[in-house]
Amino acid sequence: MGNDMEHDDRREEQRADLGGDGAAQAGTAPEPQPGTEALAALTAERDDFKDRLLRTLAEMENLRRRTERETADARTYAVTNFARDMLTVADNVRRAVESVPAEARAGADGAFKGLLDGIELTERDLLKTLERHGVKVIEPEGQRFDPNRHQAMFEVPNAEVPSGTVVQVVQTGYVIGDRVLRPALVGVAKGGPKPAGAPDAA
């Protein structure tokens, strides 16, 4: 009987020990699986590389577009200084033509007519050459005055056209691409009706 009681006591102790270990295990957080931290580090490193790659690609695309724009501008405006110098030649040719009165031009013959025709042909070829390189004449007469393209030299009283209309061109203007190479010197109408869309005076 004594032996049976001893066996029972041992079994109770074993059960108590097992119960204590189970409780201790239940209260302890599970240890991380091997390699979890390394995987997280690799994932973060991959995301960082991906972000850097996307940023680099965006910067390269911006650089490509900027380079294309600068190349196009260089191609368009490379002759700006040369073209500006050539405007003096165009002005002198025009003065040569205008220095001959209309009556004299109409009645010209022989060598004199040949000279006039040669000067006018030279002017046309010069303007065509300039236009081939992107230089075009500003033709403002009859248009509304534009301070970005025209320079007003004087006002002309004229009630037949809206105020601010260009009625006389003193010197031809030119543009190259979207830029003004030289503004046109003009006379502007004054005293006529207000142009359409102009604000009323306060």
Buried (B, 14 or more C-beta within 10 A) or exposed (E): EEEEEEEEEEEEEEEEEEEEEEEEEEEEEEEEEEEEEEEEEEEEEEEEEEEEEEEEEEEEEEEEEEEEEEEEEEEBBEBBEEBBEBBEEBEEBBEBEEEBEEEEBEEBEEEEEEEBEEBBEBBEEBBEEBEEBBBBBBEBEEBBBBEEBBBBBEBBEBEEBBBBBBBBBEBBBBBBBEEBBBBBBBBBBBEBEEBEEEEEEE
